[in-house]
Amino acid sequence: MKKTLLATAIAGVVGTLATGAQAATVYNQDGSKLDVYGNLQISWKNVQDEDGNYQDELFDNGSTIGFRGEHIINPNLTGYFRAEFEFNADEQKGYYDSLDNNSDGSGLSKGDQAYLGLTGEFGDLRIGSWDPLMDDWIDDPISNNEYFDNTEAQSDISSQKHEGNKITYTSPIMAGLQFAVGFNYYGDDDELDDYAYNDNIPEDQGRFVGRDGKASPFGGVRYTTGGLTLAAVYDDLDNFAYQDFAGTTTVTNTDAFGNTTTVNVGNYDNKQDFGSVYGMNASYQWDTLRVALKYEKLDADWSSNADVDRYALGARWGYGNGDLYGSYQYVDAEANAVRLVDPEGFDTDNTNDKSYNEVVLGGTYNLSAQMYVYLEGASYDREEDNGTGVATGVVYSF
């Protein structure tokens, strides 16, 4: 799943006081509470690669264990925390022996989200790492599926750095109206300047990097009346930049035995602002059917011809034993943006604007209150149909 069960349940809700149906309460006494929750997700996929060849895999789809706690400081103020960790359920046993490092290995090998904060009548103040506001309020109502999703401006950036080092204030809901403001902050000692975050770009086309010493602001407003919800979000993306390619330098390395090797190292200069992103969403809920519309724009500054517009329609229907869902997105990319949206389809000798049609269809079936299976298919309309395929899997939540 793109998000854990509990994270999905509380998306956009102030604080962490909403409870997950499967969470187990470990401690609840004297105003303090601790819950443990999680899920195991094992899936199979068959997806076309950049050469148009189908590649299948049995894989872990985001198995997670999480901890959530809260403490009542006074009747109007509650402190809370949440921490989630991922593990590879498909190859957990003996996985340490097969890898030189554990970046994708066994144990609680990766973090998902972690934050702490204060919530009360004043609203919610939170610090830590979690999904972007653009994701929660604009993109998720269109498609927040098991494996396949429509692309987003965040997927153009290809960096989870955008989810970390965040401070956010979210207001209480006032006559249906709610707003949120915050920023991502990377200080001078974070060394984000050396973090190249998009490996799909050939070296001689420049590179996209992080930028430290910046507080990048974001904010949004949302209004709900009856079944209708309207939302708008802006994100400055000031922690990201583009650098021009400035040739290579040959570097000679000598090891402890006197053996020498030479490598060509790319040089880059002229760091430029990446740009900003803004989006709008309108969704309507009829009983168990939700329909949503989205417009999202990546307003690029790194090039005069690199904007990306996304127009999407999505629907999800709860039929009693699960959900049926689908979405369509039209992606309109200016010429230089193609190197981000469709790297294999970018040609430096023939730079034209391109458009893409993305379709995702899927469904889930509940085996019990805690266990379900899913089946999804997607077409992304990229060069060599890269990313197009099918996926299926089983999820157990606890």
Sine and cosine of phi, psi and omega as CSV:
sin_phi,cos_phi,sin_psi,cos_psi,sin_omega,cos_omega
0.00,0.00,0.48,-0.87,0.04,-1.00
-0.94,0.35,-0.44,0.90,0.06,-1.00
-0.67,-0.74,0.36,-0.93,0.08,-1.00
-0.95,0.32,0.30,-0.95,0.01,-1.00
-0.79,0.61,-0.73,0.68,-0.10,-0.99
-0.96,0.28,-0.61,0.79,0.01,-1.00
-0.89,0.46,-0.62,0.78,0.05,-1.00
-0.91,0.43,-0.65,0.76,-0.05,-1.00
-0.90,0.44,-0.50,0.86,-0.09,-1.00
-0.96,-0.27,0.11,0.99,-0.06,-1.00
-0.80,0.59,0.85,-0.53,0.04,-1.00
0.99,0.13,-0.03,1.00,-0.02,-1.00
-1.00,-0.05,0.66,-0.75,0.00,-1.00
-0.90,0.44,0.72,-0.69,0.10,-1.00
0.95,0.32,-0.34,-0.94,-0.02,-1.00
-0.80,-0.60,0.39,0.92,-0.14,-0.99
-0.98,0.18,-0.21,0.98,0.12,-0.99
-0.93,0.38,0.58,-0.82,-0.07,-1.00
-0.93,-0.37,0.59,-0.81,0.07,-1.00
-1.00,0.08,0.60,-0.80,-0.08,-1.00
-0.89,0.45,-0.47,0.88,-0.10,-0.99
-0.98,-0.19,-0.09,1.00,-0.07,-1.00
-0.90,0.44,0.66,-0.75,0.04,-1.00
-0.98,-0.21,0.82,-0.57,0.01,-1.00
-0.99,0.13,0.88,-0.47,0.01,-1.00
-1.00,0.09,-0.61,0.79,-0.08,-1.00
-0.53,-0.85,0.70,-0.71,0.05,-1.00
-0.44,-0.90,1.00,-0.03,-0.10,-1.00
-0.37,-0.93,0.60,-0.80,0.08,-1.00
0.82,0.58,0.62,0.79,0.05,-1.00
0.99,0.14,0.05,1.00,0.03,-1.00
-0.91,-0.42,0.60,-0.80,-0.04,-1.00
-0.61,-0.79,0.63,-0.78,0.05,-1.00
-0.71,-0.71,0.81,-0.59,0.03,-1.00
-0.89,-0.45,0.50,-0.86,0.14,-0.99
-0.84,-0.54,0.69,-0.73,-0.03,-1.00
-0.49,-0.87,0.12,-0.99,0.06,-1.00
0.23,-0.97,-0.20,-0.98,0.01,-1.00
-0.32,-0.95,0.41,-0.91,0.18,-0.98
-0.90,-0.43,0.75,-0.67,-0.06,-1.00
-0.72,-0.69,0.93,-0.37,0.06,-1.00
-0.88,-0.48,0.77,-0.64,-0.14,-0.99
-0.69,-0.72,0.25,-0.97,0.13,-0.99
-0.79,-0.62,0.66,-0.75,0.01,-1.00
-0.70,-0.71,0.43,-0.90,0.10,-1.00
-0.66,-0.75,0.98,-0.21,-0.22,-0.97
-0.77,-0.64,0.62,-0.78,0.03,-1.00
-0.97,0.25,0.70,-0.71,0.02,-1.00
-1.00,-0.01,-0.16,-0.99,-0.08,-1.00
-0.92,0.39,-0.26,0.97,0.06,-1.00
-0.99,-0.12,0.04,1.00,0.00,-1.00
1.00,0.09,0.15,0.99,0.00,-1.00
-1.00,-0.06,0.69,-0.73,0.05,-1.00
-0.96,0.28,0.73,-0.68,0.05,-1.00
-0.81,-0.59,0.84,-0.53,-0.02,-1.00
-0.96,-0.28,0.37,-0.93,-0.07,-1.00
-0.33,-0.94,0.66,-0.75,0.25,-0.97
-1.00,-0.04,0.82,-0.57,-0.18,-0.98
-0.52,-0.85,0.26,-0.97,0.13,-0.99
-1.00,0.06,0.72,-0.70,-0.10,-0.99
-0.96,-0.29,0.45,0.89,0.06,-1.00
0.93,-0.37,0.58,0.81,0.03,-1.00
-0.84,0.54,0.69,-0.73,-0.20,-0.98
-0.64,-0.77,0.59,-0.81,0.26,-0.97
-0.84,-0.54,0.70,-0.72,-0.09,-1.00
-0.73,-0.68,0.41,-0.91,0.02,-1.00
-0.77,-0.64,0.71,-0.71,-0.01,-1.00
-0.70,-0.71,0.75,-0.67,0.01,-1.00
-0.68,-0.74,0.41,-0.91,0.08,-1.00
-0.52,-0.86,0.45,-0.89,0.02,-1.00
-0.62,-0.79,0.78,-0.62,0.01,-1.00
-0.98,0.20,0.94,-0.34,0.01,-1.00
-0.98,0.20,-0.71,0.70,0.15,-0.99
-0.44,-0.90,0.11,-0.99,-0.08,-1.00
-0.84,0.55,-0.36,0.93,-0.04,-1.00
-0.93,-0.36,0.13,0.99,-0.09,-1.00
-0.55,-0.84,0.79,-0.61,0.02,-1.00
-0.79,-0.61,0.75,-0.66,0.12,-0.99
-1.00,-0.07,0.53,-0.85,-0.06,-1.00
-0.50,-0.87,0.24,-0.97,0.15,-0.99
-0.52,-0.86,0.29,-0.96,0.13,-0.99
-0.51,-0.86,0.67,-0.74,0.06,-1.00
-0.60,-0.80,0.79,-0.61,-0.03,-1.00
-0.81,-0.58,0.64,-0.77,-0.05,-1.00
-0.74,-0.67,0.63,-0.78,-0.04,-1.00
-0.97,-0.25,0.44,-0.90,0.05,-1.00
-0.57,-0.82,0.32,-0.95,-0.06,-1.00
-0.99,-0.13,0.99,-0.11,-0.07,-1.00
-0.93,0.37,-0.46,0.89,-0.09,-1.00
-0.97,0.25,-0.42,0.91,-0.02,-1.00
-0.71,-0.71,0.55,0.83,-0.08,-1.00
-0.91,0.42,-0.69,0.72,-0.08,-1.00
-0.95,0.32,0.88,-0.48,0.06,-1.00
0.96,0.30,0.26,0.97,-0.09,-1.00
-0.94,0.34,-0.46,0.89,0.03,-1.00
-0.85,0.53,-0.59,0.81,-0.09,-1.00
-0.93,0.36,-0.32,0.95,-0.13,-0.99
-0.99,-0.15,-0.06,1.00,-0.05,-1.00
-0.77,-0.64,0.53,-0.85,0.07,-1.00
-0.98,0.21,-0.36,0.93,0.06,-1.00
-0.65,-0.76,0.10,-1.00,-0.11,-0.99
-0.90,-0.43,0.44,0.90,-0.01,-1.00
-0.89,0.46,-0.51,0.86,0.08,-1.00
-0.79,-0.62,0.49,0.87,-0.12,-0.99
-0.99,-0.13,-0.46,-0.89,-0.11,-0.99
-1.00,0.00,-0.03,-1.00,-0.13,-0.99
0.97,0.25,-0.17,-0.98,0.08,-1.00
-0.99,0.16,0.99,0.14,-0.27,-0.96
-0.99,0.15,-0.38,0.92,-0.06,-1.00
-0.62,-0.79,0.48,-0.88,0.09,-1.00
-1.00,-0.03,0.47,-0.88,0.06,-1.00
-0.95,-0.30,-0.93,0.36,0.09,-1.00
-0.57,-0.82,0.48,-0.88,0.01,-1.00
-0.42,-0.91,0.77,-0.64,0.00,-1.00
-0.33,-0.94,0.24,-0.97,0.11,-0.99
-0.62,-0.79,0.31,-0.95,-0.04,-1.00
-0.08,-1.00,-0.13,-0.99,0.03,-1.00
-0.80,-0.60,0.66,-0.75,0.03,-1.00
-0.67,-0.75,0.51,-0.86,-0.02,-1.00
-0.01,-1.00,-0.35,-0.94,-0.01,-1.00
-0.89,0.45,-0.41,0.91,-0.02,-1.00
-0.96,0.26,-0.29,0.96,-0.09,-1.00
0.83,-0.56,-0.61,-0.79,-0.07,-1.00
-0.63,-0.78,0.74,-0.67,0.05,-1.00
-0.85,-0.53,0.84,-0.54,-0.17,-0.99
-0.71,-0.70,0.54,-0.84,0.07,-1.00
-0.67,-0.75,0.65,-0.76,0.00,-1.00
0.57,-0.82,-0.64,-0.77,-0.02,-1.00
-0.69,-0.72,0.74,-0.67,0.02,-1.00
-0.24,-0.97,-0.01,-1.00,-0.09,-1.00
-0.89,0.45,0.54,-0.84,0.03,-1.00
-0.89,0.46,0.47,-0.88,0.05,-1.00
-0.87,0.49,-0.59,0.81,0.05,-1.00
-0.86,0.51,-0.63,0.78,0.02,-1.00
-0.91,0.41,-0.76,0.65,-0.09,-1.00
-0.92,0.40,-0.70,0.71,-0.16,-0.99
-1.00,-0.09,-0.43,0.90,-0.11,-0.99
-0.94,-0.35,-0.75,0.66,-0.13,-0.99
-1.00,0.08,-0.67,0.74,-0.10,-0.99
-0.88,0.48,-0.60,0.80,0.04,-1.00
-0.88,0.47,-0.36,0.93,0.05,-1.00
-0.99,0.13,-0.81,0.58,-0.02,-1.00
-0.43,-0.90,0.92,-0.40,0.12,-0.99
-0.74,-0.67,0.97,0.24,-0.25,-0.97
-0.98,-0.19,-0.26,-0.96,-0.06,-1.00
-0.99,0.12,-0.81,0.59,0.00,-1.00
-0.84,-0.55,-0.82,0.58,-0.04,-1.00
-1.00,0.07,0.63,-0.78,0.13,-0.99
-0.63,-0.78,0.34,-0.94,0.20,-0.98
-0.93,0.37,0.49,-0.87,-0.02,-1.00
-0.94,0.34,0.35,-0.94,-0.04,-1.00
-0.69,-0.72,0.21,-0.98,0.07,-1.00
-0.86,0.51,-0.55,0.83,0.03,-1.00
-0.90,0.44,-0.52,0.85,0.02,-1.00
-0.96,0.30,-0.40,0.92,0.14,-0.99
-0.93,0.38,-0.61,0.79,0.01,-1.00
-0.95,0.32,-0.59,0.81,0.02,-1.00
0.84,0.54,0.73,0.69,-0.01,-1.00
-0.55,-0.84,0.80,-0.61,0.10,-0.99
-0.98,0.18,-0.08,1.00,0.10,-0.99
-0.86,0.51,-0.41,0.91,-0.01,-1.00
-0.94,0.34,-0.25,0.97,-0.03,-1.00
-0.99,-0.12,-0.13,0.99,-0.11,-0.99
-0.96,-0.28,0.12,-0.99,0.06,-1.00
0.78,0.63,0.76,0.65,-0.08,-1.00
-0.94,-0.34,0.57,-0.82,0.20,-0.98
-0.79,-0.61,0.80,-0.60,-0.07,-1.00
-0.67,-0.74,0.69,-0.72,0.20,-0.98
-0.95,-0.32,0.79,-0.62,0.07,-1.00
-0.88,-0.47,0.79,-0.61,-0.06,-1.00
-0.96,0.26,0.32,-0.95,0.23,-0.97
-0.93,0.38,0.27,-0.96,0.03,-1.00
-0.99,0.14,0.85,-0.52,-0.07,-1.00
-0.86,-0.51,0.95,-0.31,-0.03,-1.00
0.80,0.60,0.64,0.77,0.02,-1.00
1.00,0.03,-0.15,0.99,-0.08,-1.00
-0.98,-0.22,0.69,-0.72,0.02,-1.00
-0.61,-0.80,0.57,-0.82,0.07,-1.00
-0.70,-0.71,0.34,-0.94,0.03,-1.00
-0.63,-0.78,0.65,-0.76,0.06,-1.00
-0.68,-0.73,0.53,-0.85,0.02,-1.00
-0.10,-0.99,-0.16,-0.99,0.04,-1.00
-0.38,-0.92,0.46,-0.89,0.21,-0.98
-1.00,-0.06,0.78,-0.62,-0.02,-1.00
-0.84,-0.54,0.86,-0.51,0.13,-0.99
-0.87,-0.49,0.91,-0.42,-0.04,-1.00
-0.98,0.20,0.05,-1.00,-0.05,-1.00
-0.87,0.49,-0.49,0.87,-0.06,-1.00
-1.00,0.05,-0.02,1.00,0.01,-1.00
-0.97,0.25,-0.29,0.96,0.04,-1.00
0.82,0.57,0.62,0.78,0.02,-1.00
-0.96,0.28,-0.34,0.94,-0.01,-1.00
-0.86,0.51,-0.49,0.87,-0.05,-1.00
-1.00,-0.05,0.11,0.99,-0.07,-1.00
-1.00,-0.06,0.98,-0.20,0.07,-1.00
-1.00,0.10,0.85,-0.53,-0.23,-0.97
-0.93,-0.37,0.12,0.99,0.08,-1.00
-0.68,-0.73,0.99,-0.17,-0.06,-1.00
-0.98,0.19,-0.08,1.00,-0.03,-1.00
-0.99,0.17,-0.15,0.99,-0.08,-1.00
-1.00,-0.05,0.83,-0.56,0.06,-1.00
-0.84,0.54,0.55,-0.83,-0.10,-0.99
-0.82,0.57,-0.65,0.76,-0.09,-1.00
-0.98,0.20,0.09,1.00,0.07,-1.00
-0.97,-0.25,0.26,0.97,-0.05,-1.00
1.00,0.05,-0.10,-0.99,0.00,-1.00
-0.52,-0.85,0.42,-0.91,0.04,-1.00
-0.96,-0.29,0.81,-0.59,-0.14,-0.99
-0.76,-0.65,0.23,-0.97,0.13,-0.99
-0.98,0.18,0.16,-0.99,0.01,-1.00
-0.62,-0.79,0.90,-0.44,0.01,-1.00
-1.00,-0.05,0.05,-1.00,-0.06,-1.00
0.94,0.33,0.41,0.91,-0.06,-1.00
-0.75,-0.66,0.61,-0.79,0.20,-0.98
-0.95,-0.32,0.96,-0.28,-0.10,-1.00
-1.00,-0.07,0.92,-0.40,-0.10,-0.99
-0.99,0.15,0.43,-0.90,0.15,-0.99
-0.52,-0.85,0.30,-0.95,0.01,-1.00
-0.14,-0.99,0.27,-0.96,0.00,-1.00
-0.32,-0.95,0.27,-0.96,0.06,-1.00
-0.70,-0.71,0.59,-0.81,-0.02,-1.00
-0.64,-0.76,0.66,-0.75,-0.01,-1.00
-0.75,-0.66,0.75,-0.66,0.00,-1.00
-0.82,-0.57,0.75,-0.66,0.13,-0.99
-0.61,-0.79,0.85,-0.52,-0.09,-1.00
0.87,0.50,-0.77,-0.63,0.01,-1.00
-1.00,0.01,-0.05,1.00,-0.08,-1.00
-1.00,-0.07,0.73,-0.68,0.10,-0.99
-0.78,-0.63,0.79,-0.62,0.05,-1.00
-0.89,-0.45,0.68,-0.74,-0.04,-1.00
-0.59,-0.81,0.53,-0.85,0.09,-1.00
-0.62,-0.79,0.67,-0.75,-0.06,-1.00
-0.66,-0.75,0.61,-0.79,0.10,-1.00
-0.80,-0.60,0.67,-0.74,0.04,-1.00
-0.70,-0.71,0.81,-0.59,-0.13,-0.99
-0.97,0.23,-0.43,0.90,0.02,-1.00
0.83,0.56,0.55,0.83,-0.09,-1.00
-0.97,0.24,-0.10,0.99,0.05,-1.00
-1.00,0.04,0.16,0.99,-0.03,-1.00
-0.76,-0.65,0.53,-0.85,-0.07,-1.00
-0.50,-0.87,0.14,-0.99,0.04,-1.00
-0.83,-0.56,0.63,-0.78,0.05,-1.00
-0.83,-0.56,0.68,-0.73,0.06,-1.00
-0.95,0.31,0.50,-0.86,0.09,-1.00
-0.97,0.22,0.72,-0.69,-0.07,-1.00
-0.80,-0.60,0.58,0.81,0.05,-1.00
1.00,0.06,-0.07,-1.00,-0.03,-1.00
-0.84,-0.54,0.39,-0.92,0.09,-1.00
-0.84,-0.54,0.72,-0.69,0.03,-1.00
-0.99,0.10,0.82,-0.57,-0.03,-1.00
-0.90,-0.44,0.73,-0.68,0.03,-1.00
-0.96,-0.28,0.79,-0.61,0.03,-1.00
-0.91,-0.42,0.64,-0.77,0.03,-1.00
-0.85,-0.53,0.80,-0.60,-0.01,-1.00
-1.00,0.04,-0.05,-1.00,-0.09,-1.00
-0.90,0.43,-0.31,0.95,-0.03,-1.00
-0.99,-0.17,0.12,0.99,0.03,-1.00
1.00,0.07,0.07,1.00,0.03,-1.00
-0.98,0.20,0.69,-0.73,-0.03,-1.00
-0.92,-0.40,0.58,-0.81,0.10,-1.00
-0.71,-0.70,0.54,-0.84,0.04,-1.00
-0.87,-0.48,0.65,-0.76,0.04,-1.00
-0.70,-0.71,0.49,-0.87,0.09,-1.00
-1.00,-0.10,0.84,-0.54,-0.04,-1.00
-0.95,-0.33,0.77,-0.63,0.00,-1.00
-0.95,0.32,0.59,-0.81,0.08,-1.00
-0.92,-0.38,0.59,-0.81,-0.06,-1.00
-0.66,-0.75,0.53,-0.85,0.04,-1.00
-0.51,-0.86,-0.10,-0.99,0.10,-1.00
0.84,0.54,0.86,0.50,0.01,-1.00
-0.92,0.40,0.76,-0.65,-0.04,-1.00
-0.82,-0.57,0.47,-0.88,0.07,-1.00
-0.84,0.54,0.63,-0.77,0.03,-1.00
-0.96,0.28,-0.73,0.68,-0.04,-1.00
0.65,-0.76,-0.33,-0.94,0.00,-1.00
-0.61,-0.79,0.21,-0.98,0.00,-1.00
-0.70,-0.71,0.63,-0.78,0.12,-0.99
-0.63,-0.77,0.45,-0.89,-0.06,-1.00
-0.48,-0.88,0.34,-0.94,0.03,-1.00
-0.70,-0.72,0.58,-0.82,-0.01,-1.00
-0.64,-0.77,0.65,-0.76,0.13,-0.99
-0.78,-0.63,0.83,-0.56,0.01,-1.00
-0.73,-0.68,0.46,-0.89,0.03,-1.00
-0.70,-0.71,0.70,-0.72,-0.03,-1.00
-0.93,-0.38,0.89,-0.46,0.15,-0.99
-0.94,-0.34,0.96,-0.27,0.01,-1.00
0.79,0.61,-0.93,-0.37,-0.03,-1.00
-0.98,-0.19,0.17,0.98,0.03,-1.00
-0.94,-0.34,0.79,-0.61,0.09,-1.00
-0.86,-0.51,0.73,-0.68,0.07,-1.00
-0.83,-0.55,0.70,-0.72,-0.07,-1.00
-0.67,-0.74,0.54,-0.84,0.10,-1.00
-0.86,-0.51,0.55,-0.84,-0.03,-1.00
-0.62,-0.78,0.61,-0.79,0.27,-0.96
-0.78,-0.62,0.76,-0.66,-0.03,-1.00
-0.65,-0.76,0.71,-0.71,-0.03,-1.00
-0.78,-0.62,0.80,-0.60,0.20,-0.98
-1.00,-0.05,0.95,-0.31,-0.05,-1.00
-1.00,-0.08,1.00,-0.09,-0.18,-0.98
-0.99,0.16,0.64,-0.77,0.14,-0.99
-0.94,-0.35,-0.31,0.95,-0.07,-1.00
-0.95,0.32,-0.31,0.95,0.08,-1.00
-0.51,-0.86,0.49,-0.87,0.00,-1.00
-0.97,0.23,-0.09,1.00,-0.09,-1.00
-0.67,-0.74,0.82,0.57,-0.12,-0.99
-0.62,-0.79,0.40,0.92,0.05,-1.00
-0.96,0.26,0.44,-0.90,0.07,-1.00
-0.73,-0.68,0.81,-0.58,0.08,-1.00
-0.94,-0.35,0.69,-0.73,0.03,-1.00
-0.80,-0.60,0.78,-0.63,0.04,-1.00
-0.85,-0.53,0.80,-0.60,-0.13,-0.99
-0.65,-0.76,0.47,-0.88,0.11,-0.99
-0.74,-0.67,0.76,-0.65,0.01,-1.00
-0.66,-0.75,0.44,-0.90,0.03,-1.00
-0.57,-0.82,0.54,-0.84,0.07,-1.00
-0.62,-0.78,0.74,-0.67,-0.04,-1.00
-0.78,-0.62,0.82,-0.58,0.10,-1.00
-1.00,0.05,0.94,-0.35,-0.12,-0.99
-1.00,-0.09,0.07,1.00,0.05,-1.00
0.88,-0.47,-0.74,0.67,0.04,-1.00
-0.94,-0.33,0.30,0.95,-0.01,-1.00
0.39,-0.92,-0.33,-0.94,-0.02,-1.00
-0.82,-0.57,0.55,-0.84,0.26,-0.97
-0.90,-0.43,0.68,-0.73,-0.10,-1.00
-0.49,-0.87,0.37,-0.93,0.04,-1.00
-0.28,-0.96,0.36,-0.93,0.02,-1.00
-0.44,-0.90,0.49,-0.87,0.10,-1.00
-0.78,-0.63,0.68,-0.73,0.03,-1.00
-0.68,-0.73,0.72,-0.69,0.10,-0.99
-0.97,-0.24,0.84,-0.55,-0.04,-1.00
-0.93,-0.38,0.85,-0.53,-0.01,-1.00
-0.91,-0.41,0.96,-0.28,-0.10,-1.00
-0.93,-0.36,0.80,-0.60,0.14,-0.99
-0.92,0.39,0.26,-0.97,-0.23,-0.97
-0.79,0.61,-0.77,0.63,-0.06,-1.00
-0.96,0.29,-0.36,0.93,0.03,-1.00
-0.96,0.30,-0.31,0.95,-0.01,-1.00
-0.87,0.50,-0.52,0.86,0.01,-1.00
-0.90,0.43,-0.35,0.94,0.08,-1.00
-1.00,-0.09,-0.69,0.72,-0.09,-1.00
-0.97,0.25,-0.58,0.81,-0.07,-1.00
-0.54,-0.84,0.95,0.31,-0.13,-0.99
-0.81,0.58,-0.63,0.77,-0.02,-1.00
-0.94,0.35,-0.35,0.94,-0.01,-1.00
-1.00,-0.07,0.04,1.00,-0.03,-1.00
-1.00,0.03,0.75,-0.66,-0.02,-1.00
-0.78,-0.62,0.90,-0.44,-0.05,-1.00
-0.91,0.42,-0.36,0.93,0.00,-1.00
-1.00,-0.02,-0.15,0.99,-0.03,-1.00
-0.56,-0.83,0.97,0.25,-0.09,-1.00
-1.00,-0.03,0.96,-0.28,0.05,-1.00
-0.79,-0.61,0.43,-0.90,0.15,-0.99
-0.88,0.47,0.54,-0.84,0.03,-1.00
-0.70,-0.71,0.43,-0.90,0.07,-1.00
-0.78,-0.62,0.42,-0.91,-0.09,-1.00
-0.65,-0.76,0.54,-0.84,0.08,-1.00
-0.92,-0.40,0.84,-0.54,0.00,-1.00
-0.91,-0.41,0.76,-0.64,0.02,-1.00
-0.76,-0.65,0.75,-0.66,0.07,-1.00
-0.77,-0.64,0.77,-0.64,0.07,-1.00
-0.76,-0.65,0.59,-0.80,0.01,-1.00
-0.21,-0.98,0.08,-1.00,0.03,-1.00
-0.31,-0.95,0.41,-0.91,0.07,-1.00
-0.84,-0.54,0.41,-0.91,0.08,-1.00
-0.69,-0.72,0.83,-0.56,-0.05,-1.00
-0.99,0.16,0.87,-0.50,0.12,-0.99
-0.99,0.15,-0.47,0.88,0.05,-1.00
-0.30,-0.95,-0.10,-1.00,0.02,-1.00
-0.92,0.39,-0.34,0.94,-0.08,-1.00
-0.90,-0.44,-0.09,1.00,-0.13,-0.99
-0.68,-0.73,0.70,-0.72,0.05,-1.00
-0.52,-0.85,0.29,-0.96,0.08,-1.00
-0.89,-0.46,0.34,-0.94,0.03,-1.00
-0.60,-0.80,0.34,-0.94,0.09,-1.00
-0.62,-0.78,0.77,-0.64,-0.02,-1.00
-0.67,-0.74,0.47,-0.88,0.14,-0.99
-0.66,-0.75,0.51,-0.86,-0.04,-1.00
-0.54,-0.84,0.53,-0.85,0.14,-0.99
-0.77,-0.64,0.78,-0.62,-0.10,-1.00
-0.93,-0.37,-0.11,0.99,0.15,-0.99
0.87,0.50,0.55,0.83,0.04,-1.00
-0.99,-0.13,0.09,-1.00,0.07,-1.00
-0.82,0.58,0.75,-0.66,-0.03,-1.00
0.86,0.51,0.37,0.93,-0.02,-1.00
0.82,0.57,0.55,0.83,-0.01,-1.00
-0.83,0.55,0.78,-0.62,0.02,-1.00
1.00,-0.06,-0.27,0.96,0.00,-1.00
-0.95,0.31,0.65,-0.76,0.02,-1.00
0.16,-0.99,-0.29,-0.96,0.01,-1.00
-0.75,-0.66,0.41,-0.91,0.05,-1.00
-0.51,-0.86,0.54,-0.84,0.07,-1.00
-0.56,-0.83,0.38,-0.93,-0.03,-1.00
-0.09,-1.00,0.01,-1.00,0.01,-1.00
-0.76,-0.65,0.61,-0.79,-0.04,-1.00
-0.77,-0.63,0.74,-0.67,0.11,-0.99
-0.86,-0.51,0.85,-0.53,-0.01,-1.00
-0.96,-0.28,0.61,-0.79,0.02,-1.00
-0.65,-0.76,0.00,0.00,0.00,0.00
